[in-house]
Amino acid sequence: MTGRPRIRAVAASLTAQSPPWRADPEELLYLRDLYAPFGVPIHKEELRSGGATSHRDLVRSALDAAPAAAEAARHADLVVVASGLPDLHPFAPVGPYVQRRLGSPGLGFTVSGQGSAAPFTAMRIASVFQSAGRARKAVVVIVEQETHPVPFEAPHRHRVKAADGCVLLVLDGDEEADGAGEARVEEVTRVRADSLGRGAELLADAVSRHTKDIGSGEALVVLGPHVPQDLRVPDTATVHRVHRPGYGTGVWLELAERHVEWAAYRRIVLCEADGRRPGHADLLSLSGGVARTR
């Protein structure tokens, strides 16, 4: 019997200094072909300004740094990899590597091309599979390489040095008593509007809906780096603002570091807006409260 998935274990890696990108002719051709349909030229200076750690290397670092989480993830029924932007290095898919590393015989695929929404989509997919009884254990891998072949216009890129990052979440669908730090997935909500202001209104309404029945001080609202500073949040909720860089991983790296602490709240709401798509935002609602009842 399976139900709402809970966060059983977490692994993460952050690479502040990675080897510089080198002008590999085949990789450059791949990137040009990738962006050409959108009329976007490749900027070599952007590539040279950052690192070139591959998605696969980031996942390997996360698993090597957290052997307990890697063990908890073994034999997962489902592996979903999420990346806001494609890897700079072609022909090196991460999903099969994760499945082989974990001895996972189940399904595996990648969610990409959705910007900062990709991790939320991956969480929604894993939750649906587990709630339907089609996967007992799922692994969601969120990976991002902060070197891009085109200018990145989000403000944080120019204020704080970005870093490559990876987060691996082990989701267990078994219905049994939750332990400390094992918050459960309640819902993933998508906000799509044609303007930044309207998107902020819809996101604020979604936050209010997920926290309205939670007592004062028992809800935590986590706002990602790209969420508007003046987002309306209920006065009864505690607000945590994520300042770390990351187009698609900032809020998830924060979750990896603080998930045990945050699970003490009855409701945890993670929000992120897309720095490249004004009016686009996503929300993950988690239920916790284990530590408060013991």
Secondary structure as UniProt FT lines:
FT   STRAND          2..15
FT   HELIX           25..35
FT   HELIX           36..38
FT   HELIX           44..48
FT   HELIX           55..65
FT   HELIX           67..72
FT   TURN            73..75
FT   STRAND          78..83
FT   HELIX           94..102
FT   STRAND          107..112
FT   HELIX           115..117
FT   HELIX           118..131
FT   TURN            132..133
FT   STRAND          137..144
FT   HELIX           156..159
FT   STRAND          164..174
FT   TURN            180..181
FT   STRAND          184..192
FT   HELIX           196..211
FT   TURN            212..213
FT   TURN            216..217
FT   STRAND          219..223
FT   TURN            225..226
FT   TURN            229..230
FT   TURN            235..236
FT   STRAND          238..241
FT   HELIX           250..262
FT   TURN            263..264
FT   STRAND          267..273
FT   TURN            275..276
FT   TURN            278..279
FT   STRAND          280..287
FT   HELIX           291..293
//
